[in-house]
Amino acid sequence: MLNIELEKAVELIVESVKETQATEEIELIDAAGRIIAEDIYAPMNNPPFDRSPLDGYALIAQDTKGASRENIKKLVVVDCIFAGGYSERELQRGEAIRIMTGAKIPKGANCVIRQENTDYGEDEVEIYEELREYDNYCFSGEDIKKQDLLIEKGQQLTYVHQGILSSMGVSKVKVKVTPKIGLIVTGDEIGIPGQKLMKGKIYDSNLHLIYSRLKELGIRPVIAEIIEDSPEKVGRRINEVINDMDLIITTGGVSVGQKDILHNVIQLIEANMIFWKVNLKPGTPAMYSLYKNKPILSLSGNPFAALTTFELLGRPLLAKLCGNKNLKPVHVNGIMEDEFNKPSSKRRFIRAYFNNGKVKFLENKHSSGMLASMVGCNCLIDVKKGTKKLSKGDKVDIIIL
């Protein structure tokens, strides 16, 4: 298919990609950002016992009736419990047990008085406050009850989930295997950072740009290479790795120039080209193919065009492949804080900064090969085809980066 709309391109990609089904069990400490492969339920209550939320004294509420600084009640201190400890003693009327934050409340006690409302007595304690039953008292299961659903299958594990699971005694989790992604940057003109820049060459930016973006999204490419503009070399490399990959992303060589080789590569390896050219700017010549039932997403060699089409096409692809809806592009509305006066004969995505509902157009150079204006850019404004200009106060659709 040629010259298709963005929504159709995304539809074709999502329809053709199969979600990764392979799972593995890994240590909880290493699982941040991974996709949970099964529902996880609480194996126990949290807290696992009735506990004190503060430093003070475990009491029987009836012993504090009428207590105040003018009407002091006195109780005998019969034990002391620190966090991690417990008392075998059953509290009786007229008694108190010194207790620290997090410690198990002893049998017989039905409230805890804050130590600031006592004289901190060791053998006998003065009580300056009347308490009701279960004041300052945390019940077992107050936070999480046994068999509560902690995290659903398909959710991305966060540091909060890790803390909760750890508090439940969970040490390992079953997660989806992270898809293997190969990243290939093509171009005779590409120089490698750290090496001497030869005449007529430019240093690579695309490999670092897309590789780092993938890492930010929780995916580390297993292959990241720069290959010269040779259909045979690029095709051979794809053939060498395709069986071990779940997705190959390429940049460069997708337009119609003499050195735009991806068409030849796709023909050479006999891949099935699903579409070429999407009706948007930048990144019009994006191409999507299937080879041995594996997706190949080919992006423009211009850095901003490559990044834009990665966000618009690559992220829906990854969301389906990984089974992680959080990878989908995030669409929100904003209000223009200034103007964008350039007419748009084609749908285009322009760099902007979004904050507190306001969208500010970044006025640096906006060529698809320019990098500087990407600094400070945290969103893309979706400018519809035929838009004459965007004015201050206009409501716009944006994609969060």
C-alpha positions as CSV (number, residue, x, y, z in Angstrom):
1,M,0.0,0.0,0.0
2,L,1.2,3.5,-0.9
3,N,0.5,6.9,0.6
4,I,-1.8,5.8,3.5
5,E,-3.1,7.7,6.5
6,L,-1.4,7.3,9.8
7,E,-4.4,5.6,11.5
8,K,-4.5,3.0,8.6
9,A,-0.7,2.4,9.0
10,V,-1.1,1.8,12.7
11,E,-4.0,-0.6,12.1
12,L,-2.0,-2.6,9.6
13,I,0.9,-2.8,12.0
14,V,-1.2,-3.9,15.0
15,E,-3.1,-6.5,12.9
16,S,0.1,-8.1,11.7
17,V,2.0,-8.3,15.0
18,K,1.7,-11.2,17.4
19,E,2.0,-10.6,21.1
20,T,5.0,-12.3,22.7
21,Q,3.8,-15.3,24.7
22,A,7.1,-16.6,26.1
23,T,7.5,-16.1,29.9
24,E,10.3,-16.4,32.4
25,E,10.6,-16.3,36.2
26,I,13.1,-13.7,37.5
27,E,14.1,-12.2,40.8
28,L,11.8,-9.5,42.0
29,I,14.7,-7.1,42.5
30,D,15.4,-7.3,38.7
31,A,11.8,-7.0,37.5
32,A,11.2,-3.2,37.3
33,G,9.6,-2.3,34.1
34,R,8.8,-5.9,33.1
35,I,5.3,-7.1,32.1
36,I,3.7,-9.5,34.6
37,A,2.7,-12.8,33.0
38,E,0.0,-13.8,35.5
39,D,-2.3,-12.3,38.2
40,I,-0.5,-12.1,41.5
41,Y,-2.6,-12.4,44.7
42,A,-1.6,-11.6,48.3
43,P,-0.3,-14.7,50.0
44,M,-0.9,-13.2,53.4
45,N,-2.3,-10.2,55.3
46,N,-0.3,-7.0,55.5
47,P,0.4,-6.1,58.2
48,P,0.5,-9.8,59.2
49,F,-0.5,-9.0,62.8
50,D,-2.1,-6.2,64.8
51,R,0.6,-3.6,65.2
52,S,1.3,-0.2,66.7
53,P,1.6,2.8,64.4
54,L,3.6,4.8,66.9
55,D,5.9,4.7,69.9
56,G,4.0,4.6,73.1
57,Y,2.3,2.2,75.5
58,A,-0.2,-0.6,74.7
59,L,-3.1,-0.3,77.1
60,I,-6.7,-1.3,77.9
61,A,-8.9,1.7,77.0
62,Q,-11.0,1.4,80.1
63,D,-8.0,2.2,82.2
64,T,-7.8,5.7,80.7
65,K,-11.3,6.8,81.3
66,G,-11.3,10.5,82.4
67,A,-7.5,10.8,82.0
68,S,-6.0,14.3,81.4
69,R,-3.1,16.3,82.6
70,E,-5.3,17.5,85.5
71,N,-6.6,14.0,86.2
72,I,-3.6,11.7,85.8
73,K,-4.0,7.9,85.6
74,K,-1.1,5.6,86.5
75,L,-0.4,2.2,85.2
76,V,2.3,-0.4,85.9
77,V,4.7,-1.0,83.0
78,V,5.1,-4.8,82.8
79,D,7.1,-5.3,79.5
80,C,8.6,-3.6,76.5
81,I,8.2,-4.6,72.9
82,F,10.5,-3.3,70.1
83,A,9.8,-3.6,66.3
84,G,10.5,-7.2,65.3
85,G,9.8,-8.5,68.8
86,Y,6.7,-9.6,70.7
87,S,5.5,-10.2,74.2
88,E,4.0,-13.5,75.5
89,R,2.3,-11.6,78.3
90,E,-1.4,-11.0,78.2
91,L,-2.1,-7.5,79.4
92,Q,-4.3,-7.1,82.5
93,R,-6.3,-4.2,83.8
94,G,-4.1,-1.6,85.4
95,E,-1.1,-2.6,83.3
96,A,0.7,-1.1,80.3
97,I,3.4,-2.4,77.9
98,R,5.9,-0.1,76.4
99,I,5.7,-0.5,72.6
100,M,7.5,0.8,69.5
101,T,6.3,1.6,66.0
102,G,5.6,-1.5,64.0
103,A,5.7,-3.9,67.0
104,K,3.0,-6.5,67.5
105,I,0.3,-5.4,69.9
106,P,0.2,-7.8,72.9
107,K,-2.8,-9.9,73.7
108,G,-5.3,-8.1,75.9
109,A,-4.4,-4.5,74.7
110,N,-7.0,-2.7,72.7
111,C,-5.3,0.7,72.1
112,V,-2.0,2.5,72.1
113,I,-1.3,5.9,73.7
114,R,1.2,8.2,72.1
115,Q,4.3,8.5,74.3
116,E,4.1,12.3,74.2
117,N,0.9,12.0,76.2
118,T,2.7,10.2,79.0
119,D,5.6,10.8,81.3
120,Y,7.7,8.1,79.5
121,G,7.7,6.1,82.7
122,E,9.7,2.8,82.8
123,D,8.2,1.0,85.8
124,E,5.1,3.1,86.1
125,V,3.6,5.4,83.5
126,E,1.4,8.5,83.9
127,I,-1.5,8.7,81.4
128,Y,-2.6,12.2,80.3
129,E,-5.2,11.3,77.7
130,E,-8.5,9.3,77.6
131,L,-8.5,6.7,74.7
132,R,-11.2,4.7,73.1
133,E,-10.9,1.1,72.0
134,Y,-8.6,0.7,69.0
135,D,-7.3,4.2,69.1
136,N,-3.8,4.2,67.4
137,Y,-4.3,0.5,66.5
138,C,-3.5,-1.0,63.1
139,F,-5.3,-4.3,62.4
140,S,-3.9,-7.2,60.6
141,G,-4.8,-7.0,56.9
142,E,-5.6,-3.3,57.2
143,D,-3.4,-2.5,54.2
144,I,-3.7,-5.7,52.2
145,K,-5.9,-8.7,52.9
146,K,-4.9,-12.3,51.9
147,Q,-6.0,-13.1,48.4
148,D,-6.3,-9.4,47.4
149,L,-5.3,-8.9,43.7
150,L,-1.9,-7.2,43.9
151,I,-1.1,-6.8,40.2
152,E,-2.9,-8.0,37.1
153,K,-1.5,-10.0,34.2
154,G,-0.2,-7.6,31.5
155,Q,0.6,-4.7,33.9
156,Q,4.1,-3.2,33.9
157,L,5.8,-3.7,37.2
158,T,6.7,-0.5,39.0
159,Y,8.9,0.2,42.0
160,V,5.7,0.5,44.0
161,H,4.6,-3.0,42.9
162,Q,8.0,-4.3,43.9
163,G,7.7,-2.8,47.3
164,I,4.3,-4.3,47.8
165,L,5.3,-7.7,46.5
166,S,8.4,-7.7,48.7
167,S,6.3,-6.9,51.8
168,M,4.3,-10.0,50.9
169,G,7.4,-12.2,51.0
170,V,7.4,-12.6,47.2
171,S,11.0,-13.0,45.9
172,K,10.4,-14.1,42.2
173,V,7.8,-13.2,39.6
174,K,6.8,-14.6,36.2
175,V,7.2,-12.0,33.5
176,K,6.9,-11.9,29.7
177,V,10.2,-12.4,27.9
178,T,11.3,-9.0,26.5
179,P,11.2,-9.0,22.7
180,K,14.5,-9.1,20.9
181,I,15.0,-6.0,18.8
182,G,17.6,-5.4,16.2
183,L,18.5,-1.8,15.2
184,I,20.2,-1.1,11.9
185,V,21.2,2.3,10.7
186,T,22.2,2.6,7.1
187,G,24.3,5.2,5.3
188,D,27.7,5.6,3.6
189,E,27.8,9.0,5.2
190,I,27.7,7.8,8.8
191,G,30.7,8.2,11.0
192,I,31.1,6.5,14.3
193,P,31.4,8.7,17.4
194,G,34.8,8.5,18.9
195,Q,36.5,7.9,15.6
196,K,38.1,10.5,13.3
197,L,35.4,12.1,11.1
198,M,36.4,11.6,7.5
199,K,35.8,14.2,4.8
200,G,32.2,14.3,3.7
201,K,30.9,12.2,6.7
202,I,28.6,13.1,9.5
203,Y,28.6,11.4,12.9
204,D,25.7,9.0,13.7
205,S,22.8,10.3,15.7
206,N,20.0,7.9,14.8
207,L,21.5,4.8,16.3
208,H,21.9,6.6,19.7
209,L,18.6,8.4,19.4
210,I,16.4,5.3,18.7
211,Y,18.5,3.0,20.9
212,S,18.2,5.3,23.9
213,R,14.5,5.9,23.3
214,L,14.0,2.1,23.3
215,K,15.9,1.9,26.6
216,E,13.8,4.6,28.1
217,L,10.7,2.5,27.2
218,G,12.3,-0.5,29.0
219,I,13.6,-2.3,25.9
220,R,17.3,-2.8,25.1
221,P,18.1,-3.7,21.5
222,V,20.2,-6.8,21.3
223,I,21.7,-5.7,18.0
224,A,22.6,-2.0,17.1
225,E,24.8,-1.6,14.0
226,I,25.7,0.9,11.3
227,I,25.9,-0.6,7.8
228,E,26.9,1.1,4.6
229,D,24.4,1.7,1.7
230,S,24.7,-1.8,0.2
231,P,21.5,-3.8,-0.4
232,E,23.5,-7.0,-0.3
233,K,25.2,-6.2,3.1
234,V,22.0,-5.0,4.7
235,G,20.0,-7.9,3.3
236,R,22.6,-10.4,4.4
237,R,22.7,-9.0,7.9
238,I,18.9,-9.2,8.2
239,N,19.0,-12.8,7.0
240,E,21.6,-13.6,9.6
241,V,19.7,-12.3,12.6
242,I,16.0,-12.5,11.6
243,N,15.3,-15.9,13.2
244,D,16.6,-14.6,16.6
245,M,14.7,-11.3,16.4
246,D,11.1,-10.3,17.2
247,L,11.5,-6.9,15.4
248,I,14.0,-5.1,13.2
249,I,14.1,-1.4,13.0
250,T,16.1,0.4,10.3
251,T,16.7,4.0,9.6
252,G,17.8,5.5,6.3
253,G,17.4,4.5,2.7
254,V,13.5,4.6,2.5
255,S,13.0,7.5,0.1
256,V,13.6,7.6,-3.6
257,G,17.2,8.7,-3.9
258,Q,19.9,6.8,-5.7
259,K,21.2,5.6,-2.4
260,D,17.8,4.8,-0.8
261,I,18.4,1.0,-0.7
262,L,15.6,-0.4,1.5
263,H,13.3,-1.1,-1.5
264,N,16.1,-3.2,-3.0
265,V,16.8,-4.9,0.4
266,I,13.1,-5.9,0.7
267,Q,13.1,-7.3,-2.8
268,L,16.4,-9.0,-2.3
269,I,15.3,-10.9,0.8
270,E,11.8,-11.4,-0.6
271,A,10.0,-9.7,2.3
272,N,6.4,-8.7,2.1
273,M,6.1,-4.9,2.0
274,I,2.9,-3.9,3.8
275,F,3.0,-0.2,3.2
276,W,5.4,2.6,2.1
277,K,4.8,6.3,2.6
278,V,2.5,7.7,5.3
279,N,0.6,10.9,4.8
280,L,2.4,13.0,7.4
281,K,5.5,15.2,7.9
282,P,8.2,14.6,8.9
283,G,8.8,10.9,8.0
284,T,6.6,10.4,5.0
285,P,8.7,7.6,3.5
286,A,8.3,5.2,6.4
287,M,8.0,1.6,5.3
288,Y,6.7,-1.5,7.0
289,S,7.4,-5.0,5.9
290,L,7.1,-8.6,7.1
291,Y,9.9,-11.1,6.7
292,K,9.5,-14.7,8.0
293,N,6.5,-13.4,9.9
294,K,8.8,-10.9,11.7
295,P,8.1,-7.1,11.4
296,I,10.6,-4.8,9.9
297,L,9.9,-1.1,10.5
298,S,12.0,1.2,8.3
299,L,12.2,4.9,9.2
300,S,13.7,8.0,7.6
301,G,17.3,8.7,8.0
302,N,16.6,12.3,9.1
303,P,16.8,12.3,12.9
304,F,13.6,14.1,13.8
305,A,11.7,12.3,11.1
306,A,13.0,9.0,12.5
307,L,12.0,9.9,16.0
308,T,8.6,11.1,15.0
309,T,7.7,8.0,13.1
310,F,9.1,5.8,15.8
311,E,6.7,7.5,18.3
312,L,3.7,7.3,15.9
313,L,4.3,3.8,14.4
314,G,7.0,2.1,16.5
315,R,5.3,2.5,19.8
316,P,1.9,1.0,18.8
317,L,4.0,-1.9,17.3
318,L,5.9,-2.4,20.6
319,A,2.7,-2.1,22.7
320,K,1.2,-5.0,20.7
321,L,4.5,-7.0,20.6
322,C,5.2,-6.6,24.3
323,G,1.6,-6.8,25.5
324,N,2.1,-3.5,27.2
325,K,-0.6,-0.9,26.6
326,N,1.6,1.7,28.4
327,L,3.8,1.8,25.4
328,K,1.1,3.3,23.2
329,P,1.5,7.0,22.3
330,V,-0.3,9.2,24.9
331,H,-2.7,11.6,23.2
332,V,-4.0,14.7,25.2
333,N,-5.4,18.1,24.4
334,G,-3.7,21.4,25.1
335,I,-4.2,25.1,24.5
336,M,-1.7,27.0,22.3
337,E,0.2,29.6,24.2
338,D,1.5,31.3,21.0
339,E,1.1,31.1,17.2
340,F,2.3,28.8,14.4
341,N,1.8,30.6,11.1
342,K,3.0,28.0,8.6
343,P,0.2,26.5,6.5
344,S,0.0,22.7,6.5
345,S,-0.8,21.2,3.1
346,K,-0.1,17.8,4.7
347,R,-0.7,16.5,8.2
348,R,2.4,17.3,10.2
349,F,3.8,16.9,13.7
350,I,5.7,19.8,15.2
351,R,7.9,20.1,18.2
352,A,6.5,21.8,21.3
353,Y,6.6,22.1,25.1
354,F,3.6,21.1,27.1
355,N,3.0,22.2,30.7
356,N,-0.1,22.7,32.8
357,G,-2.4,22.3,29.8
358,K,-0.5,24.9,27.8
359,V,1.4,24.2,24.6
360,K,4.3,26.4,23.5
361,F,5.7,26.1,20.0
362,L,9.5,25.8,19.9
363,E,10.7,28.4,17.5
364,N,14.1,26.8,16.6
365,K,14.7,25.4,13.2
366,H,12.2,22.6,12.4
367,S,13.8,20.8,9.5
368,S,13.5,17.0,9.9
369,G,17.2,16.7,10.0
370,M,17.7,19.3,12.8
371,L,18.4,18.1,16.3
372,A,18.8,21.2,18.4
373,S,15.1,22.0,18.7
374,M,14.4,18.6,20.1
375,V,16.0,19.8,23.4
376,G,13.1,21.0,25.5
377,C,10.6,19.3,23.3
378,N,8.2,17.0,25.3
379,C,5.4,16.7,22.9
380,L,4.3,16.8,19.3
381,I,1.4,19.0,18.0
382,D,-0.8,17.1,15.6
383,V,-1.4,19.7,12.9
384,K,-4.2,18.5,10.6
385,K,-4.0,18.7,6.8
386,G,-5.2,22.0,5.4
387,T,-4.6,24.0,8.7
388,K,-3.9,27.6,7.7
389,K,-2.3,28.4,11.1
390,L,-2.5,27.8,14.8
391,S,-3.4,30.8,16.9
392,K,-3.0,31.6,20.6
393,G,-5.8,30.0,22.5
394,D,-6.5,27.3,19.9
395,K,-7.2,23.8,21.2
396,V,-4.8,21.3,19.8
397,D,-4.2,17.5,19.9
398,I,-0.7,16.6,21.1
399,I,1.3,13.4,21.7
400,I,3.4,13.3,24.9
401,L,7.0,12.2,24.4
